[in-house]
């Protein structure tokens, strides 16, 4: 049996795990989006608010997270919920802007966002 015939019978090497690459790519887009948000909040004198709310934005907030944020910020839980709603909305806008720079056209943005957020495993940070 010739060498090339032998190797053609061998199983192909397993493909590398693309999930790691996809998650890395998702984080490559999420990090500058978060940095832009942080800068916006700092410029508006709300750096502490961003620091308290970011974990609720980027990770699954545990029980009592809103109450803890409210206490730290001296706000009501309702005010924290509204602030978090606005933060999430602005995050989507900024992330969408980051994704728009990586795709061929506007019709691909939503599909890429769904794919990247799925690759991130439901969390935007490791």
N, C-alpha and C positions, 0 to 999 in steps of 0.2 A: 504494500500500500504506500503510495506516495505521500509526502508530508502534507501537501495541500488537500489531498483527499481525506487524510486522517483528521485534519483540523475542521474540515467541512462537516464531519460527523459529530464533532464535539458540541456540547450545548453552548450556546452563546453566554457570555458573562452577563450576570444580572445587571439590568439597567440601574443607574444610580437613582437614589431616592429623590425624585423631583420635588417632593413636599418641602424638603429643607430649602431648596432653591426658591420655590414659590413663596414660602414664608419670609425668607430673606428679602425677596423683591417687595413683598407687601410692606415689610417694615422699612424698607428704603424709601417708600412713598409716605408712610405714616409719620415717620420721624420729622421730616421738614414741615409737614402739616401741623404737627403739635408745636414745633418751634415757632411757626408763624402765629399760632393762637396765643402761645405764651407771650410773644412780643406784643401782640395787640392788647392783651390784658395788662401787661406792664405799662404800656403807653397810656392806658386809661386809668392807671393807678389801682388796678385790681389784681396785682400779682399774687397776693395772699389768697384771694378767691380762686384763682386758677389752680394754685397749688393744692387747695383743699378739694376742688371739684375734679381735677384730672383723674384721680384713681376711679371715680365713679364713671368717668367717660371711657377709660381704657381697659378696665377690668370689671368683672362681675362684682357689683357692689353687694357687700354682705348685709345682713340684717342690721339695721340701726345706722347705716352709713350716712343717711341724710340727717339724722339726728346729731351724729357726731360732727358733721360739717357745719350744721346750724349752730351748734354750741361753740365751735372753734371760731366761726365768723361773726357770732353775735347776731344771727338772723333767725327767722322762723323756719321751720321745716318746709312750709309752703313756698317761702321765698327761695330756699335752696333748690327745691324741685323746679321752679320756674327758671332759675339761673342755669341749672343743669340742662333743661330743655333748650334754652338759647345756646348754650355751649355745644350741645350735640348738633344742633342745626348748623351752627357756624363751622363746626368740625367737618360735617358732610360737605359743605360748600368748599372749604379749603382743600380737603382731600380730593374732591372732584376736580378742582383746579390742578392739583399735582398730577392726577391720572391723565387729565386732558393733554398734558405735555408729553405723554409717553405713547399715545395711540395715534393712528393715522387720521381719524376724523371723529367728530362729535357723536356719531352714531355708535361708536365702540366704547364710549365712556362707561355707560351703565353696565355693560357686560363685563368689562375689565374690573370695575368696582366689585361686582358680585363675586367674581373669581378670586380677587385678591383678599377680600374679607373672609371668604371661605378658606383660603389658604392660610390665613392668620389664625384659623381655628376659633373664631368667635371673639377673640381678644386682639386688640391692636398692639399690644406690647407683650414681650416674652414673659 
